[in-house]
Amino acid sequence: MNPIAFTRQRLGRLRQSWRIRQQRRRNQAALEQMRATGQPYFAAELRALLGCDDPWLAAAAQEYAACPAAWEHLSGLRSAGRATDGMAKSLDVAEGFALWALVKHLRPRLVVELGVQYGISARLWKEALTAYVPGHSLILCDLEDHRRLIGDDEARFYREDAATLLPRLFSSEQVDILHNDAHPYDLIRWSVEEAITHQVPCLTFHDVGRGPRNPFRLESQHLTQAEKTRQRVNWTQYGHWERHVMAELFSPDLLHQDTAQARGWRVQIFDSLFGFGAALRQTDSSRRP
Ligand SMILES: C[S@@+](CC[C@H](N)C(=O)[O-])C[C@H]1O[C@@H](n2cnc3c(N)ncnc32)[C@H](O)[C@@H]1O
């Protein structure tokens, strides 16, 4: 490598590690503010979705704040301009808490994540699972292997198309949470349909927020399904597809509102920087008033 290219590469690395440190500081400050206000992120939404009470939420918030490995690389709170300041765009610290609380409440034995990239959200899953679920498994799938934050000793990684992996998993394992962050329309739709058929009790999604800076585009609802499939990865023009799939398979209300209860599912969208969504299968006891 010539000296100019070498220097540029070194400077790029230094800049990135400085941005990663900044991101960690910002996230730490956001969590300190949460602690100071005594109001956990998304308290009302979490109470409605999980049926938990305030002391339970406060304890979960403390446990989350005490685990920097879970949130240090997440995107900055509601900071679109700085969303990718750390390693890459991911859940933000508030959405991260919603995920953490979900794991604390559901105690899933097996979580499967589609779309891993550097492993920012995989790290968060792993930390939450380690905190609450002894003997858990985490399965990760991506077309490429760019993992930096999670190793082979912590999670089973499959470098392959999720469309080929999932049928094998569903036939041999009981999946407790399926997390969709891989984005192609046909993959999301098919994986959610399969998960519903295979009795997966909880589905989670990233990039489902509705605000003007969010990657979801309401107007894309008017495309036919064939057209959506043809535009499966055309995010610049049509946005991300997760929320459309949620609306198609759970309730069309989700195009316009953040909660829905339909077809045996309770759905909540935690609308922060990019939007984290969770759908919980309602058991007979959880449906009782
Ligand atoms: C937004 S990134 C995931 C980010 C990660 N979940 C996080 O928050 O740290 C999306 C990833 O999905 C992967 N992907 C896209 N299509 C896929 C497919 N058919 N099967 C598996 N992974 C896929 C891409 O390679 C990319 O790394």
The ligand as an SDF file (V2000), in Angstrom:
LIG
                    3D

 27 29  0  0  0  0  0  0  0  0999 V2000
  -29.4800   -3.0940    8.5350 C   0  0  0  0  0  0  0  0  0  0  0  0
  -28.3340   -4.3870    8.4540 S   0  0  0  0  0  0  0  0  0  0  0  0
  -28.5530   -5.1990   10.0070 C   0  0  0  0  0  0  0  0  0  0  0  0
  -28.1170   -4.3700   11.1880 C   0  0  0  0  0  0  0  0  0  0  0  0
  -28.0830   -5.0960   12.5070 C   0  0  0  0  0  0  0  0  0  0  0  0
  -29.3110   -5.8140   12.7940 N   0  0  0  0  0  0  0  0  0  0  0  0
  -27.8210   -4.1080   13.6460 C   0  0  0  0  0  0  0  0  0  0  0  0
  -28.7360   -3.3620   14.0160 O   0  0  0  0  0  0  0  0  0  0  0  0
  -26.7200   -4.0850   14.1500 O   0  0  0  0  0  0  0  0  0  0  0  0
  -29.1110   -5.4760    7.3150 C   0  0  0  0  0  0  0  0  0  0  0  0
  -28.3280   -6.7580    7.0320 C   0  0  0  0  0  0  0  0  0  0  0  0
  -29.2220   -7.6960    6.4020 O   0  0  0  0  0  0  0  0  0  0  0  0
  -28.4570   -8.5220    5.5750 C   0  0  0  0  0  0  0  0  0  0  0  0
  -29.3490   -9.2230    4.6100 N   0  0  0  0  0  0  0  0  0  0  0  0
  -29.9910   -8.7120    3.5350 C   0  0  0  0  0  0  0  0  0  0  0  0
  -30.6870   -9.6660    2.9000 N   0  0  0  0  0  0  0  0  0  0  0  0
  -30.5150  -10.8190    3.5910 C   0  0  0  0  0  0  0  0  0  0  0  0
  -30.9710  -12.1660    3.4340 C   0  0  0  0  0  0  0  0  0  0  0  0
  -31.7530  -12.5150    2.4060 N   0  0  0  0  0  0  0  0  0  0  0  0
  -30.5830  -13.0900    4.3390 N   0  0  0  0  0  0  0  0  0  0  0  0
  -29.7730  -12.7530    5.3750 C   0  0  0  0  0  0  0  0  0  0  0  0
  -29.3060  -11.5060    5.5780 N   0  0  0  0  0  0  0  0  0  0  0  0
  -29.6560  -10.5500    4.7000 C   0  0  0  0  0  0  0  0  0  0  0  0
  -27.4690   -7.5520    4.9270 C   0  0  0  0  0  0  0  0  0  0  0  0
  -26.3110   -8.2440    4.4590 O   0  0  0  0  0  0  0  0  0  0  0  0
  -27.1570   -6.5780    6.0930 C   0  0  0  0  0  0  0  0  0  0  0  0
  -25.9570   -6.9050    6.7580 O   0  0  0  0  0  0  0  0  0  0  0  0
  1  2  1  0
  2  3  1  0
  2 10  1  0
  3  4  1  0
  4  5  1  0
  5  6  1  0
  5  7  1  0
  7  8  2  0
  7  9  1  0
 10 11  1  0
 11 12  1  0
 11 26  1  0
 12 13  1  0
 13 14  1  0
 13 24  1  0
 14 15  1  0
 14 23  1  0
 15 16  2  0
 16 17  1  0
 17 18  1  0
 17 23  2  0
 18 19  1  0
 18 20  2  0
 20 21  1  0
 21 22  2  0
 22 23  1  0
 24 25  1  0
 24 26  1  0
 26 27  1  0
M  CHG  2   2   1   9  -1
M  END
$$$$
